[in-house]
Amino acid sequence: MCKDSDQAQIVPTWHQEVLGQRLESLNAGIEIVSPWEEAKDRIRQRSRQAT
């Protein structure tokens, strides 16, 4: 972590753009979200299938 509070607040432009696009998709109903517990279960299942 950065001790300089001014430096800690800087977000790269590309990251702001990606977050903006994701937020627009979410608001438009294009981006699908799922509860964290469901996502963890899905990740575990995929990990088991890959091995």
Helices and strands as residue ranges (DSSP letters): H 5-8, H 13-27, H 36-50
